[in-house]
């Protein structure tokens, strides 16, 4: 499905670049070595977490599975929510084309998936696992998500950020 065909693409066509408040998800996917999967995104040219927005009539669990598949080629089987991102300071994002969004993203974790990593060279330019202490330059709010995940892991407390 192209962006223009997606639910969000159809809404964007009606609203232009005006700020939209959008529900979504992002996910920390960790391998057996404790490394986190990042994708080099085609839209902004920076590393970020697998993430995305729901389509019409789609539950968030379906969004997680679909977005992970579309962006990584992996089939995620088990995941759980650990935080919620909505801070004005970090969750308002301006795309290179001028479109503005305010993210309201439920953050998930998974270490359960199958398949092989596959970048589509459009939405995802590259996929790699990184040690959390040696991350590349990332989309700011996704880097904050990794930091807050580390806080969640240390405290066990659901994170609002």
C-alpha positions in Angstrom: 0.0 0.0 0.0 1.3 3.4 -0.9 1.3 6.3 1.6 -1.4 8.0 -0.5 -3.6 4.9 -0.2 -3.2 4.6 3.6 -5.7 6.0 6.1 -3.1 8.6 7.3 -2.2 9.5 3.7 -5.9 10.2 2.9 -6.3 12.4 6.0 -3.1 14.2 5.1 -4.5 14.9 1.6 -7.4 16.7 3.3 -5.5 18.7 5.9 -2.3 19.6 4.1 0.8 20.1 6.3 -1.2 21.2 9.4 -0.3 19.5 12.7 -2.2 16.3 13.2 -2.4 14.4 16.5 -1.7 10.8 15.6 -2.0 7.6 17.5 0.7 5.1 16.9 3.2 2.6 18.1 6.9 2.0 18.3 8.7 -1.2 19.4 12.0 -2.1 21.0 13.1 -5.4 19.5 16.0 -7.0 21.3 18.1 -10.0 20.1 19.8 -12.6 22.3 22.9 -10.4 22.7 20.8 -7.5 24.1 21.1 -5.4 21.0 18.2 -3.3 19.7 16.9 -3.4 16.1 17.0 -0.1 14.3 15.9 0.8 10.8 17.5 3.5 8.6 14.3 5.3 7.5 13.8 6.4 4.0 11.5 9.4 4.9 14.0 11.2 7.2 17.3 9.5 6.5 17.9 8.7 10.2 17.9 5.6 12.3 14.8 4.8 14.3 12.7 2.1 15.9 10.1 0.1 13.9 7.0 2.2 14.3 3.8 3.3 12.6 0.2 4.3 12.6 -3.0 2.2 12.6 -5.1 1.7 9.5 -8.9 2.1 9.6 -10.5 -0.6 11.8 -7.1 -1.9 13.0 -6.4 -2.7 16.7 -3.0 -1.7 18.0 -1.8 -5.3 18.3 -2.5 -5.7 14.6 -0.7 -2.4 13.9 2.4 -3.7 15.7 2.4 -7.0 13.7 1.8 -5.2 10.4 4.3 -2.4 10.9 7.1 -4.8 12.0 6.4 -7.0 9.0 6.3 -4.1 6.6 9.4 -2.4 7.9 11.6 -5.4 8.9 10.4 -8.5 7.2 10.0 -10.1 10.6 6.9 -11.8 12.1 6.6 -10.7 15.7 4.8 -13.1 17.9 5.0 -11.8 21.5 5.2 -8.3 22.7 4.0 -6.1 25.6 3.5 -2.4 26.3 5.9 -0.7 28.7 5.5 3.1 28.0 3.6 5.8 26.3 5.1 8.8 24.5 3.3 12.1 24.0 5.5 14.9 25.4 5.1 18.1 23.5 8.9 18.8 23.7 9.8 15.6 21.9 6.8 14.2 20.1 6.0 17.0 17.8 7.8 16.1 14.6 8.2 18.0 11.3 8.9 15.9 8.2 11.2 17.2 5.5 8.2 18.0 3.4 6.8 20.3 6.1 4.1 18.0 7.4 3.7 18.2 11.2 2.5 15.6 13.6 2.1 15.2 17.4 2.8 11.6 18.2 0.8 9.7 20.8 2.7 6.4 20.7 2.3 3.3 22.8 5.8 1.7 23.2 6.2 -2.0 23.0 8.9 -4.6 23.7 9.6 -7.9 22.0 12.3 -10.6 21.9 10.1 -13.0 20.1 10.0 -13.0 16.3 10.9 -15.1 13.3 12.1 -14.5 9.8 15.0 -12.7 8.1 15.6 -9.0 8.1 14.6 -7.4 4.8 14.8 -3.7 4.0 12.5 -2.6 1.2 14.8 0.3 0.1 11.9 2.7 0.3 10.4 3.0 3.8 13.4 1.1 5.2 16.9 1.6 3.8 18.8 -0.6 6.2 18.2 -2.7 9.3 20.8 -3.5 12.0 21.0 -4.5 15.7 22.9 -2.0 17.9 24.2 -2.2 21.4 22.1 0.2 23.5 25.3 1.9 24.8 26.6 2.5 21.2 23.7 3.7 19.1 24.0 5.7 15.9 22.5 9.1 15.4 18.7 8.6 15.7 15.4 10.4 15.4 15.3 12.3 18.7 12.0 10.9 20.0 13.1 7.4 19.2 16.4 7.9 21.0 14.4 9.1 24.0 12.2 5.9 23.7 15.4 3.8 24.0 16.5 5.8 27.1 13.1 5.5 28.7 13.0 1.7 28.0 16.3 1.4 29.9 14.6 3.2 32.8 11.6 0.9 32.6 14.0 -2.1 32.6 15.7 -0.7 35.7 12.5 0.2 37.7 9.7 -1.9 36.2 7.6 1.2 36.2 5.4 2.0 33.2 7.0 5.1 31.5 5.2 8.2 30.4 7.4 10.4 28.3 
